[in-house]
Amino acid sequence: MRIVVQRSKKAKVTVNGEITGSISKGLVLLVGVTHQDKDEDAAFLADKIANLRIFEDDAGKMNLSLLEVGGEILSVSQFTLYGDTKKGRRPNFMDAAKPEQANQLYERFNGLLREKGIKVETGIFGAMMDVELINDGPVTLIVDSKI
């Protein structure tokens, strides 16, 4: 699994003009799944994201986690994170998981975050979505479950 993590002041996702998820302070996650991913990858990343120390403490240092600041998550499925652009001009998405497998792991990942007490809002899997956010910092990281 691959996740683009963006610290945000507020964010929302809309589908066909309707808001399907919105958050205040927290993280926007663009979540990609590859065909080799398993439940262990979802569990590893849920723990990593919940405890990643990327929020500022009173001294202005990135020293606090999402759990410590009471932040929220806007999780958006993003198969294009596994787009291969090495050859040609059109991305190849062969490394992205098939929709059924990807949706299952994406939902599992979101469920694991909710089990930690985190409010998780989402878009709609497979839909064309508009994502708006105010990136705080800006802080943007890429986190992979496999090295």
C-alpha positions as a printed Julia matrix, in Angstrom:
147×3 Matrix{Float64}:
   0.0    0.0     0.0
   1.08   3.53   -0.69
  -0.35   6.62    1.0
   0.21  10.29    0.31
  -0.27  12.04    3.66
  -1.13  15.73    3.72
  -1.51  17.64    6.97
  -4.51  19.9     6.57
  -6.44  22.64    8.34
  -9.67  21.53    6.67
 -10.66  19.38    3.71
 -13.63  17.92    1.89
 -14.41  15.54   -0.93
 -17.4   15.86   -3.23
 -18.96  13.46   -5.73
 -21.38  14.88   -8.3
 -21.52  18.13   -6.33
 -22.44  16.39   -3.05
 -20.08  16.42   -0.06
 -19.34  12.81    0.93
 -16.73  13.6     3.58
 -15.25  16.61    5.34
 -12.84  17.21    8.2
 -11.36  20.04   10.18
  -7.76  19.76   11.47
  -6.13  16.47   10.54
  -4.83  14.47    7.61
  -5.9   13.95    4.03
  -4.85  10.49    2.88
  -4.66   9.42   -0.76
  -4.62   5.63   -0.47
  -3.35   3.28   -3.18
  -3.4   -0.51   -3.08
  -1.28  -2.91   -5.13
  -2.17  -6.52   -5.89
   0.46  -7.84   -3.45
  -1.01  -6.06   -0.41
  -2.59  -7.94    2.5
  -4.3   -7.17    5.82
  -0.86  -6.8     7.44
  -0.12  -3.86    5.14
  -3.35  -2.12    6.15
  -2.62  -2.73    9.85
   0.97  -1.49    9.55
  -0.11   1.71    7.81
  -3.06   2.42   10.12
  -0.69   2.26   13.1
   1.98   4.29   11.3
  -0.43   7.06   10.22
  -2.17   7.32   13.62
   1.16   7.69   15.43
   3.18   9.67   12.87
   4.55  12.7    14.72
   3.91  15.48   12.19
   1.89  17.98   14.23
   3.62  20.82   16.04
   3.99  20.95   19.81
   4.1   24.17   21.87
   7.74  24.69   20.83
   6.83  24.53   17.13
   8.48  21.15   16.54
   6.75  18.32   14.69
   6.47  16.15   17.76
   2.77  15.22   18.12
   0.68  12.54   16.45
  -2.83  12.72   15.05
  -4.03  10.83   18.12
  -2.38  13.35   20.44
  -3.93  16.39   18.73
  -7.36  14.8    18.28
  -7.21  15.2    14.51
  -9.49  13.72   11.87
  -8.82  11.86    8.61
 -10.2   12.32    5.12
  -9.33   9.08    3.3
  -9.59   8.97   -0.49
  -8.95   5.88   -2.62
  -6.33   6.62   -5.27
  -5.36   3.8    -7.64
  -3.24   6.22   -9.7
  -0.55   6.1    -7.0
   0.53   2.87   -8.69
   0.71   4.42  -12.15
   3.99   3.53  -13.88
   5.25   6.33  -16.13
   8.67   4.88  -17.05
   7.7    4.01  -20.63
   5.69   6.01  -23.11
   3.39   8.9   -22.34
   0.39   7.08  -20.88
   0.62   5.68  -17.32
   0.42   1.92  -16.91
  -1.73   0.85  -13.94
  -0.86  -2.87  -13.94
   0.56  -2.6   -10.39
  -2.72  -1.28   -8.98
  -4.93  -3.9    -7.33
  -8.19  -4.94   -8.98
 -11.15  -2.92   -7.62
 -12.59  -5.69   -5.41
  -9.29  -6.37   -3.62
  -8.41  -2.67   -3.42
 -11.78  -1.7    -1.94
 -11.59  -4.49    0.64
  -8.15  -3.37    1.88
  -9.09   0.32    1.69
 -12.17  -0.33    3.87
 -10.1   -2.49    6.24
  -7.53   0.3     6.58
 -10.23   2.89    7.35
 -11.85   0.53    9.85
  -8.56   0.05   11.69
  -8.18   3.82   12.0
 -11.72   4.1    13.38
 -10.93   1.37   15.94
  -8.22   3.71   17.26
 -10.92   6.33   17.95
 -10.14   8.5    14.92
 -12.96  10.15   12.98
 -12.51   8.96    9.37
 -14.45  10.51    6.49
 -14.18   9.16    2.94
 -15.03   9.7    -0.67
 -16.75   7.01   -2.72
 -14.52   4.19   -3.92
 -14.12   4.23   -7.71
 -16.03   7.49   -8.22
 -14.74  10.66   -9.85
 -14.1   12.9    -6.86
 -13.17  16.52   -6.23
 -10.87  16.9    -3.24
 -10.32  20.3    -1.63
  -7.9   20.97    1.19
  -5.92  23.64    2.91
  -2.51  22.0     3.28
  -1.08  22.94    6.68
   2.61  23.72    6.47
   2.62  22.49    3.77
   3.42  19.03    5.1
   3.18  16.2     2.57
   4.7   12.71    2.96
   4.59   9.42    1.09
   4.31   6.33    3.26
   4.65   2.8     1.87
   3.9   -0.46    3.63
   6.78  -2.21    1.83
  10.34  -0.96    1.54
